[in-house]
Amino acid sequence: MNWKSIGLHALLLLAAGITCGIFEPHPGLADPKAMLFSYLLTQVALHVVYAGILAHLTFKAENHPVAHALLAVLLSQEAASLLLAILLSYMGTQSYVQPLPLLFLEYVMLLASLVVGTAAGARLRRRKRLQSGTGGRVASA
């Protein structure tokens, strides 16, 4: 396991999530249709960015690429949960509860990004090996 790469990609996932969270619409600022459209647009953009980061990690991982990607996602989500808990405790007793369907949608999107990103990274790695003449096998040293 390459923990340095896993940690770096987890930080990239966290930074992408925070950036999209900053630009996510605030409830009550617009009519419900515009807010839903903006929320879905933000989620699609986040899906593309997550899939790209995970594809890069899968492409670069020498051994166990799916495990690397899964660990990066889990580490990123745990760091995001920790940051949210710290921010909520700092802000006082006011608690923020996201509606369950939106939270479910975010986790489905994260799972889809994991599947799409790892599949794309594995396919790119396989294509590179075929073009390098090793026939899909790792060249021995």
Secondary structure, DSSP 8 states (H G I E B T S, - for coil): --HHHHHHHHHHHHHHHHHHHHHS--TTSS-HHHHHHHHHHHHHHHHHHHHHHHHHHHHH-SS-HHHHHHHHHHHHHHHHHHHHHHHHHHH-S------HHHHHHHHHHHHHHHHHHHHHHHHHHHHHHHHHTSTTS----
